[in-house]
Amino acid sequence: MAPLTLRPEEKQAQYYIEALPGGVGLDMIQIPGGSFRMGQTDDEKTELIRQTGEKDYNQYYARELPQHEVTLAPFFMGRYPITQAQWQAVASLPQVERELDPDPSNFKGDKRPVETVSWFDAMEFCARLSAHSQRPYTLPSEAQWEYACRAGTTSPFYFGRTLTTDLANYDGNYTYADGPKGDYRQETTPVDHFPYANAWGLSDMHGNVFEWCLDYFHDSYNGAPADGSAWVTGGDSNLRMLRGGSWYNAPRNCRCACRDNNNPDNRTDYGFGFRVVSVPPRALG
């Protein structure tokens, strides 16, 4: 395992770069441990019911309740969703359990996020990367994802109470709260298209591509773990969670708290991607 050198980043984030085949790098941002309130706020509930009506709210958005406190240990998370260049580099490594299509994405570009990949594909990527690096990589838990996305904020988006298409890639025909309408690009954007990271240095957490998480689907947070671990007991193991929304979603589905789910074998959606996490190496304390 190669030694890590932490580097100062804007906003004082720390990170290391995992070296992949072909000279490709993977920036991993250090996420501090701490506690936060996970889930939907009362203000969000009011806005969501206004937009969708009580029936649709109960079907799609009540799963973000009850809001509850979670305490997490430190971890590292990818600065961006995994790009097509990073995917191709890791797909060239020896197979662990399943084959990977080296070029699965519909919207082509080395710096665009990989998409049209299943949960199982993402887990194979993590297994190959772990074997290559001799460091453990996996998908985030829902709690890790939301905690990292919020970066200490309590608003619907880490930018604040609303979202614009100057800040993120989503369907700008729709608005949230008093936000303006904007562009609908109808495709992914490169991961460095919007130069607006959150307070911990993470980008593209809202929109662009959905991001697979480890957890099984549960229709509420009743009984959810309080330690940030993945919720893989009870629930529906035939569905895995997705976070962050995508290029084709309304902004309400790109909020920090929003939860979606799908068949973990789905390789057909142009908006499904992922980013990886790793536990802090012992040498870093």
N, C-alpha and C positions, 0 to 999 in steps of 0.2 A: 504494500500500500504506500503510495507516494506521500511524502509529508505535505501538510497544508500550510499555505501562507495566507493569512487573512489580510485583506486589503481595505483601506478606508474608501468609502463610497460617499457620494453626495448624501446629505442628511445624516451623516455619520453611521450609515449602515456598515456592517462587516460581511465579507463574503469570501468564498474561495471559488476557484475555477476547476471543475473536473475535466481532465483531458480525455477526449474521445478520439477514436480512430480518424485519420485523415486531417489532423490538426484542428478539429472542431472542439470548442469549449462549451461547458455547461456552467453558468453562473449560479451558485447556490448562496442564498442570502440567510444570514443568521437571524432567527426569530427569537426574541427573548421570552423566557417563561413568564407566566403571570395568570391573572384571572380576568374574566370578562362575562358579560351577560349575553348569552347566546339566544338568538331567536328574534322574533318580530316585536316591535314596540306598539303601544296603543295608538300612536300617531300613524304608523304604517297601516294598522288594521283599519282605521278610519278612511285613509286614502284608498286602500285596496277595495273596500266595500263600495266606496264612491265610484271607482272605476269599473268594477266587475259585477256588482250586485251581491246580495247576501248568499244566494245559492252557489254561484261560482266561487265566491270567497271560501265558503265552507268546504267545497270540493277540492280546491287547489292550494289555498293559502293558510287555512287553519292548521295545517301540518307544521307550521313554523312556531307553534305554541306547545306548552307554556314556555315563556322566556325563563331561563334558568342560568345559574352561575356555574361556570366551568373553570377549573384550574389546570394549566398545562405546563409541562416541562419544556425547556428550550428545544428547538429543532432547527434544521435548515430546510429551506424551500427554494425551488427554482424561481429565478427572477421573472421568467416568462413561462407561458405554456411551452411544451417541447416543440421545437421547430422541425421543419422537414429535413434540414441539414442534420440536426441532432438525431432524429429518427433514423435516417439513412445510415449514419455512422454506427449506431447501436445495432441496427438490423443486420449489419455486416458481421457482428460477433457470433460466436458459436451458439446454436440453439440450446435452450434449456428444456422447454416442454413443448412449444408449438412454433410453427413456422410464422414468419412475419413477411408481409408484403413490403418490400423496400420503398415503394412509392405509391401509397394508398390514397393520397389526398386528391380531392377534386380541384381545388384552387392551388395551382402550382407556384412554388417559390421557396428558395432555401430559408428565407427569414419569415415566411408565413408559418403559423402553427400547423402541425400535422393534424389532420382530421380524417373522418371516415375510419376511425379505429375503435375497436371494441374495448370493453373493460379488460377482457382476457388478453388482448393484444398489449394493452398498457402494462399489465402485470408481467407479461413476458419481457417487455422492454426493461422493466425494473429488475427482473431476475438477471438478464444479460448484463445490465449496467453494474449490478452488485458484484457479479462474478468477475467482471473486467476490472473494477476499481478496488475490490476487496473492502468496500464500504457498503453498509446496508442502505438500499434505496427502495422506496415503495410509494404507493399513492397516499395522499393525505387522508386522515379521517375528516369527517364533516366539521368537527370541532376545530381541528387544526386549520382547515381551510378558512372557516369564517373568522377565527381569531386573527389569522394572518392578513386576511382581506381588510378587516376593520382597522388594524394597526392602532388600536387605542381609541378609535372613534365610536360613536354610538348612533350615528346618522344612517339613513338607508344606504348611502354610498360613501365610500371613504372620501369622496370629494365634498360631501355635504348632503343636503336634503333633496337634491334633484340631480339630474344628469343631462349632459348635452352631447351632441355628436362631434364636438370639438375635443371631447375628453375620452370618448369610448366608441366602439363600433357596435351599433345595434340598429334596430329599425326606427329611424327618426320620424316616421309618420305618427308615432305614438309618443306621448309625454308622460311625465310623472310629476305630481304636485303642480307647481307653477313653472316648470321647465318649458322651454320653447320646442317646437318641432325642428327637425333638422334633416340631415342626409340619410338616405337608405342606400348603402353601398352595394348590397346584395351579394357580398362576398367577404372573405376574411381580409384582414389587413396585416402587413408585416408586424412582428412583435415590437419593433421600435418605432412604429408609426406615431404613437402618442407619447410625448416625452414627459408624462405626468405620473411618476411613481407615487405610491403611498408613503407614509412616514417611515416605513421599514424598508423601502426600496423595491417593492414588488410592483409590477406593471401588468396590464391586461387582465386584471381580476374581474372587471365588469365588461361583459360582452365579448365579442370576437369568437371564442369557442367555449362551449360548455366544458367543464373539467370533471373527469371521473374521480370519485372518492371511494374509499374502501367499504363504507357502511352498507348494510342491508337497508331496504326501505321499511320505515315505520311511519304510521300515519299521524303521529304526534311525538312530542318529546317526553311523554310520560315514561319514566323509567330509564331515561337516557343516562349514559355514563357521565360522571362529573369530573373525570380526570383527563379528558381530551382524547381518550382512546376510541378506536372505531367500534361502532355498535353492530356487532355481528352475532348477537343472540336474539331469539324471537324475530318478529318482523317477517319480511318476505325475502328469502335469500335468492329468489329468481329475479329480483330487481336490485340494481345498485344505484347509488346516489350520484347526481350531477350538480355542479355548482357554477355560478357566475353568469349564466345566460350566454347568448351567442349573437352573431351578426344578424340573425333573422328574428330576434326576440324584441318585444316591447321592453322599455326600461324597468317596468315593475318586476320583470323576471330576471333582471340583472342586479338586483339588490344584494347586499351582503348576506341577508337572512334567507333569501329565496332558495327553496329546495325543489329539485326535480329528480326524476328517476327514469330508468329504462332497462331493457333487457341487456345483461352484460355481454351478450354475444352479438350485439348490433354493430355491424360494420357498414351500414348504409347511410348514416346521417352525416351530412356535410358540415355539421356544427359540433361534433363530438371530438374533443381533444383531452389533454391532461397536462399536469405538471407533477414533479416528483418532490418527495421530502426525504430527509435523512436525519438520523439522530446525531447530536454533536459528537465528534471524535473525542475520545478520552483525553487526548493531549491538549485539547482546548479548555478542559475543565468544565 
